[in-house]
Amino acid sequence: DVWDNFLNYHNNNPALKAIYKSYLLSYYSNAVGISELGSALCDVVDKMNQGDPDNFGNKNIVLVGHSMGGLVARSSLAFQQNFGAFNGKPLGERVLKIITLATPHHGSPLANGPARDQRAGVGWEAVISNADNFNLLFWSTGPGWNQVNRSDLRWDNYDGLLNYDLYPDERNFWLDELNQNQTYDSKIIAYGGAIAPGIFCGFDKYCWGTTILGGAFDLANDGVVPLGSAQFEGRPVVARYFSDYNHSEMAEGKGPKDVSLFERIRDDLLNIKRPSDKAILIFPSGHVSTSTPTYSWSAVLTASQYYLEVNDSAKTGRIQAWYTAKEAGCALGTGICSVSPATALANGATQWRIQTRNDSGDGPWSEAMSFTVAEGLTW
């Protein structure tokens, strides 16, 4: 499987396992459009939210996609979740980063038909035709240029490469629309690879692909996707480059002992700033005999600030205050945090909770804890 090597690397890397749990989504290509696959991805995540709202449903996620999978991931971002902490929000608000590997963000001319052949010119038509006839191009054994999913992967013509005035039916309206929405572009880390054109390609489909894309279109590529497309040229993304990696190797690596790609992905994953986790409250609970109790909770490693909210029997929001981790006595993110606000509480039923925060934004609220203030009373 395309992900076996990376999943093996992940499962044997303590730093990654300490932070990330991997989930693998499989889908059938060439049955429905990429937009429908994106919706299905969001639905799968939402079902997991519904089944585990207090754990999975509260967590941010990172999407990693290879080839068309990167477009499926991007397409999913606009669809709304209906369960968990992110209920009512598009999936993109929950996703911290999208790592795409050899994804055709601008499409690929190899997915086109007559417009591709016309642009390649007379000298290349015979080469393309022969490669097609012997099923030596990536698309040869799949659908036609006007069928899903190949139709979703045609060149978006951001650079004017193809003559869509002459071949208007080859315009990729779906990809145009996806790329017009730049809301989450800054979350993309786009990996691209390139291989050299071959001399004697034999039955190597990537060799034929790179020879045609490089020779006929002057595009560096991995045998399927031009480098500029894989790196989402012209958009505010972080771009990575792997020389001499073909399209499959951009997910699988170059062999069992090659971990350079996975190490780069690992570094990107570990450098993602994550919202802080949920705090666990300790005290006060039950009955307290003072109107100014000390509030304590377990420190959260990723939190730099804590927001204390206390509602007493006389006023909602009696205490609403931010404290730095240092002010709460837990600057290292370990042990117990505690604060002693001077604000006096009214006698009676009281409830409090903590929200965490770091540079990535506000984290989740803790579960609320109840207690009863009975200053001056004997129990």
C-alpha positions as CSV (number, residue, x, y, z in Angstrom):
1,D,0.0,0.0,0.0
2,V,1.2,3.5,-0.7
3,W,1.2,4.5,3.0
4,D,2.8,1.3,4.4
5,N,6.3,2.8,4.7
6,F,5.2,6.0,6.3
7,L,2.9,4.4,8.7
8,N,5.7,2.0,9.7
9,Y,7.9,5.0,10.2
10,H,5.3,6.8,12.3
11,N,4.6,3.8,14.5
12,N,8.3,3.4,15.3
13,N,8.9,7.1,16.0
14,P,8.2,7.9,19.7
15,A,8.0,11.7,19.1
16,L,5.3,11.3,16.5
17,K,3.4,8.7,18.4
18,A,3.3,10.9,21.5
19,I,1.4,13.6,19.6
20,Y,-0.4,12.0,16.6
21,K,-2.6,9.0,16.1
22,S,-2.9,8.0,12.4
23,Y,-6.1,7.2,10.6
24,L,-6.2,5.9,7.0
25,L,-9.0,6.8,4.6
26,S,-9.3,4.7,1.5
27,Y,-11.6,5.5,-1.4
28,Y,-12.4,4.4,-4.9
29,S,-11.1,6.6,-7.7
30,N,-12.9,7.2,-10.9
31,A,-16.4,6.5,-9.4
32,V,-17.4,10.0,-8.2
33,G,-16.0,13.5,-8.3
34,I,-13.4,14.8,-5.9
35,S,-15.9,17.2,-4.3
36,E,-18.1,14.2,-3.3
37,L,-15.0,12.5,-1.9
38,G,-14.2,15.6,0.1
39,S,-17.7,15.6,1.5
40,A,-17.4,11.9,2.3
41,L,-14.1,12.6,4.2
42,C,-15.8,15.2,6.3
43,D,-18.7,12.8,7.0
44,V,-16.3,10.2,8.2
45,V,-14.6,12.6,10.6
46,D,-18.0,13.8,11.8
47,K,-19.1,10.2,12.5
48,M,-16.0,9.8,14.6
49,N,-16.9,13.1,16.4
50,Q,-20.4,11.7,17.1
51,G,-19.0,8.4,18.4
52,D,-16.3,9.9,20.6
53,P,-17.3,13.6,21.2
54,D,-15.3,14.1,24.4
55,N,-12.0,12.8,22.9
56,F,-11.7,12.6,19.1
57,G,-14.4,15.2,18.7
58,N,-12.4,17.8,20.7
59,K,-9.1,17.4,18.9
60,N,-7.6,19.3,16.1
61,I,-6.3,17.3,13.1
62,V,-3.7,17.3,10.4
63,L,-4.5,16.0,6.9
64,V,-1.8,14.3,4.8
65,G,-2.7,13.4,1.3
66,H,-0.8,12.0,-1.7
67,S,-1.6,12.9,-5.3
68,M,-5.4,13.3,-5.7
69,G,-5.8,12.7,-2.0
70,G,-4.4,16.1,-1.4
71,L,-7.3,17.6,-3.4
72,V,-9.8,15.4,-1.6
73,A,-8.3,16.9,1.7
74,R,-8.6,20.4,0.4
75,S,-12.1,19.9,-0.8
76,S,-13.2,18.6,2.6
77,L,-12.3,21.8,4.4
78,A,-15.5,23.7,3.3
79,F,-17.9,21.1,4.6
80,Q,-19.6,21.6,8.0
81,Q,-19.2,19.3,11.0
82,N,-22.3,18.6,13.1
83,F,-20.9,16.9,16.2
84,G,-18.2,17.5,18.8
85,A,-16.5,20.7,19.9
86,F,-16.4,22.0,16.3
87,N,-20.1,21.6,15.7
88,G,-21.4,24.1,13.2
89,K,-17.9,24.9,11.9
90,P,-16.3,23.9,8.6
91,L,-13.7,21.2,8.8
92,G,-11.1,23.7,7.8
93,E,-11.4,25.5,11.1
94,R,-10.4,22.3,12.9
95,V,-7.5,21.4,10.6
96,L,-4.1,22.7,11.7
97,K,-2.2,21.9,8.5
98,I,-2.6,20.0,5.3
99,I,0.5,18.2,4.0
100,T,0.2,17.4,0.3
101,L,2.6,15.0,-1.5
102,A,2.8,15.3,-5.3
103,T,-0.7,16.7,-5.4
104,P,-1.8,18.3,-8.7
105,H,-3.1,21.6,-7.1
106,H,-3.0,23.1,-10.6
107,G,-3.9,19.8,-12.3
108,S,-1.6,18.1,-14.8
109,P,-1.5,18.5,-18.6
110,L,-1.3,14.7,-18.9
111,A,-4.9,14.5,-17.7
112,N,-6.0,16.6,-20.7
113,G,-6.9,15.4,-24.1
114,P,-6.9,17.3,-27.5
115,A,-5.7,20.5,-25.8
116,R,-2.7,18.6,-24.5
117,D,-1.9,17.1,-27.9
118,Q,-2.3,20.4,-29.7
119,R,0.0,22.2,-27.3
120,A,2.6,19.4,-27.6
121,G,2.8,19.8,-31.3
122,V,3.3,17.6,-34.3
123,G,6.6,16.3,-33.2
124,W,5.2,14.9,-30.0
125,E,1.8,13.7,-31.1
126,A,3.2,10.3,-32.3
127,V,5.1,9.9,-29.0
128,I,2.0,10.6,-26.9
129,S,-0.1,8.4,-29.1
130,N,2.3,5.5,-28.9
131,A,2.6,5.8,-25.1
132,D,-1.2,5.9,-24.9
133,N,-1.7,2.9,-27.2
134,F,0.7,0.8,-25.1
135,N,-0.7,2.0,-21.8
136,L,2.5,3.7,-20.8
137,L,1.1,7.0,-19.6
138,F,-0.3,7.4,-16.1
139,W,-3.8,8.0,-17.5
140,S,-3.8,5.4,-20.2
141,T,-5.6,2.7,-18.3
142,G,-8.0,5.0,-16.6
143,P,-10.9,7.1,-17.6
144,G,-11.0,9.5,-20.6
145,W,-10.1,13.1,-20.3
146,N,-13.8,14.1,-20.0
147,Q,-14.6,11.5,-17.3
148,V,-14.2,11.5,-13.5
149,N,-11.8,11.7,-11.8
150,R,-9.5,12.6,-14.7
151,S,-11.7,15.5,-15.6
152,D,-11.1,17.0,-12.1
153,L,-7.4,16.8,-12.6
154,R,-7.0,18.6,-16.0
155,W,-4.8,21.6,-16.1
156,D,-6.3,24.7,-14.5
157,N,-4.3,26.8,-17.0
158,Y,-3.1,29.3,-14.3
159,D,-0.1,29.9,-16.6
160,G,-1.9,29.9,-19.9
161,L,-0.2,26.8,-21.1
162,L,-3.1,25.3,-23.0
163,N,-5.5,26.8,-25.6
164,Y,-8.8,26.6,-23.8
165,D,-10.3,29.1,-26.3
166,L,-9.9,26.4,-28.9
167,Y,-10.8,23.6,-26.5
168,P,-13.3,25.1,-24.1
169,D,-14.7,21.7,-23.0
170,E,-11.3,21.0,-21.4
171,R,-11.5,23.8,-18.9
172,N,-11.4,22.5,-15.4
173,F,-14.2,24.5,-13.8
174,W,-14.2,22.4,-10.6
175,L,-10.5,23.0,-9.9
176,D,-10.9,26.7,-10.8
177,E,-13.6,27.0,-8.2
178,L,-11.6,25.1,-5.6
179,N,-8.5,27.3,-6.2
180,Q,-10.6,30.5,-6.0
181,N,-11.1,29.8,-2.3
182,Q,-7.9,30.8,-0.6
183,T,-9.2,30.7,3.0
184,Y,-6.9,27.8,4.1
185,D,-4.0,28.2,1.7
186,S,-1.7,29.3,4.5
187,K,-2.3,25.9,6.2
188,I,-0.8,23.9,3.2
189,I,2.6,22.4,3.1
190,A,3.1,21.3,-0.5
191,Y,5.7,18.7,-1.3
192,G,6.8,18.2,-4.9
193,G,9.3,16.0,-6.7
194,A,11.0,15.8,-10.1
195,I,12.8,13.2,-12.1
196,A,15.0,13.6,-15.2
197,P,13.6,12.7,-18.7
198,G,14.5,9.3,-19.8
199,I,16.3,8.1,-22.8
200,F,15.1,4.5,-23.0
201,C,11.8,4.3,-21.1
202,G,10.7,0.8,-21.9
203,F,7.6,0.2,-19.9
204,D,8.3,2.8,-17.2
205,K,5.2,5.0,-17.1
206,Y,6.9,7.7,-15.1
207,C,9.8,7.8,-17.5
208,W,7.3,8.4,-20.4
209,G,5.4,11.0,-18.4
210,T,8.4,13.0,-17.4
211,T,9.8,12.8,-21.0
212,I,6.6,14.2,-22.4
213,L,6.0,16.8,-19.7
214,G,9.6,17.9,-19.8
215,G,10.2,17.7,-23.5
216,A,6.8,18.9,-24.9
217,F,5.8,21.3,-22.2
218,D,9.2,22.3,-20.5
219,L,7.8,21.4,-17.1
220,A,9.9,19.8,-14.3
221,N,7.8,17.0,-13.0
222,D,7.6,13.6,-11.2
223,G,6.3,11.7,-14.1
224,V,2.6,12.7,-13.5
225,V,2.4,16.1,-11.8
226,P,4.4,19.2,-12.8
227,L,6.5,20.6,-9.9
228,G,4.8,24.0,-10.0
229,S,1.5,22.2,-9.6
230,A,2.7,20.0,-6.7
231,Q,4.2,23.1,-4.9
232,F,1.0,25.1,-5.6
233,E,3.0,27.8,-7.4
234,G,1.7,31.3,-6.9
235,R,-0.1,30.6,-3.6
236,P,1.0,31.4,0.0
237,V,2.0,27.9,0.9
238,V,5.1,26.3,2.3
239,A,6.8,24.4,-0.5
240,R,9.1,21.4,-0.2
241,Y,11.2,19.8,-3.0
242,F,12.6,16.3,-3.4
243,S,14.9,15.8,-6.3
244,D,14.9,12.5,-8.2
245,Y,11.6,11.3,-6.6
246,N,8.9,10.1,-8.9
247,H,5.2,10.3,-8.3
248,S,4.9,7.2,-6.2
249,E,8.1,7.8,-4.3
250,M,6.7,11.1,-3.1
251,A,4.6,9.0,-0.7
252,E,6.4,5.7,-0.5
253,G,10.0,6.9,-0.3
254,K,12.7,5.4,-2.5
255,G,12.8,2.1,-0.7
256,P,12.6,0.5,2.8
257,K,15.8,2.2,4.0
258,D,15.0,5.7,2.6
259,V,13.5,7.8,5.4
260,S,14.6,11.3,4.2
261,L,11.1,12.1,3.0
262,F,9.5,10.8,6.2
263,E,12.0,12.7,8.3
264,R,11.0,15.9,6.5
265,I,7.3,15.2,7.1
266,R,8.1,14.3,10.7
267,D,9.8,17.7,11.2
268,D,6.8,19.5,9.7
269,L,4.4,17.6,11.9
270,L,6.4,18.2,15.1
271,N,6.7,21.9,14.3
272,I,3.0,22.5,14.0
273,K,1.8,24.7,16.8
274,R,-1.1,22.9,18.5
275,P,-3.9,24.5,20.5
276,S,-3.5,23.5,24.2
277,D,-5.3,20.5,25.6
278,K,-8.1,20.5,28.1
279,A,-7.3,21.2,31.8
280,I,-8.5,18.8,34.5
281,L,-9.9,20.6,37.6
282,I,-8.9,19.6,41.1
283,F,-10.3,22.0,43.7
284,P,-12.6,23.5,44.9
285,S,-15.4,21.0,45.0
286,G,-18.0,19.9,47.5
287,H,-18.4,22.4,50.4
288,V,-15.9,25.2,51.1
289,S,-16.0,27.4,54.1
290,T,-14.3,30.5,52.5
291,S,-15.6,32.9,49.9
292,T,-12.2,33.3,48.4
293,P,-11.0,29.8,47.8
294,T,-7.8,28.8,45.9
295,Y,-8.5,27.2,42.5
296,S,-6.2,24.4,41.4
297,W,-6.0,22.2,38.2
298,S,-3.5,20.0,36.5
299,A,-1.0,21.8,34.3
300,V,-1.3,21.5,30.5
301,L,2.1,21.1,28.8
302,T,1.0,23.1,25.7
303,A,-0.8,25.9,27.5
304,S,0.8,29.3,28.1
305,Q,-2.3,31.0,29.6
306,Y,-5.4,29.9,31.6
307,Y,-8.8,31.6,31.8
308,L,-10.7,31.2,35.0
309,E,-14.5,31.6,34.9
310,V,-16.6,31.4,38.1
311,N,-20.3,31.7,38.4
312,D,-21.7,32.0,41.9
313,S,-25.3,32.0,43.2
314,A,-25.6,35.7,42.7
315,K,-23.8,36.5,39.5
316,T,-22.9,34.8,36.3
317,G,-19.2,35.6,35.5
318,R,-18.4,36.6,39.1
319,I,-14.7,35.9,38.2
320,Q,-13.4,36.2,34.6
321,A,-9.7,36.4,34.5
322,W,-6.7,35.3,32.4
323,Y,-3.5,34.0,34.2
324,T,-0.2,33.2,32.6
325,A,1.2,29.8,33.4
326,K,3.9,31.5,35.4
327,E,1.3,33.4,37.5
328,A,-0.5,30.1,38.1
329,G,2.8,28.5,39.3
330,C,3.0,26.0,36.5
331,A,5.3,27.7,33.9
332,L,6.9,24.4,32.9
333,G,3.6,22.9,32.0
334,T,3.8,20.2,34.6
335,G,2.4,19.7,38.1
336,I,-0.4,21.7,39.6
337,C,-1.6,25.2,38.7
338,S,-3.3,27.3,41.3
339,V,-4.6,30.9,41.7
340,S,-6.2,32.7,44.6
341,P,-8.3,35.6,43.3
342,A,-9.4,38.2,45.9
343,T,-13.0,38.4,44.6
344,A,-15.4,37.1,47.2
345,L,-18.1,34.7,46.2
346,A,-21.7,34.7,47.5
347,N,-22.8,31.8,49.6
348,G,-24.5,29.0,47.8
349,A,-24.1,26.9,44.7
350,T,-21.1,27.8,42.5
351,Q,-19.5,26.5,39.3
352,W,-16.1,27.1,37.8
353,R,-14.1,26.0,34.7
354,I,-10.8,26.7,33.0
355,Q,-10.0,27.4,29.4
356,T,-6.4,27.0,28.0
357,R,-4.6,29.2,25.4
358,N,-1.3,29.3,23.6
359,D,0.1,31.0,20.5
360,S,-2.1,28.9,18.2
361,G,-5.2,30.3,19.9
362,D,-7.8,29.3,22.5
363,G,-7.9,25.7,23.6
364,P,-10.9,23.7,24.9
365,W,-12.8,24.4,28.1
366,S,-12.4,22.0,31.0
367,E,-15.4,20.1,32.3
368,A,-17.2,22.4,34.8
369,M,-16.8,21.7,38.6
370,S,-19.4,22.6,41.2
371,F,-19.0,23.5,44.8
372,T,-21.0,25.2,47.5
373,V,-19.8,28.3,49.4
374,A,-20.8,28.2,53.1
375,E,-18.7,31.0,54.7
376,G,-19.8,31.3,58.3
377,L,-21.9,28.2,58.2
378,T,-21.2,24.9,59.9
379,W,-21.8,21.6,58.1
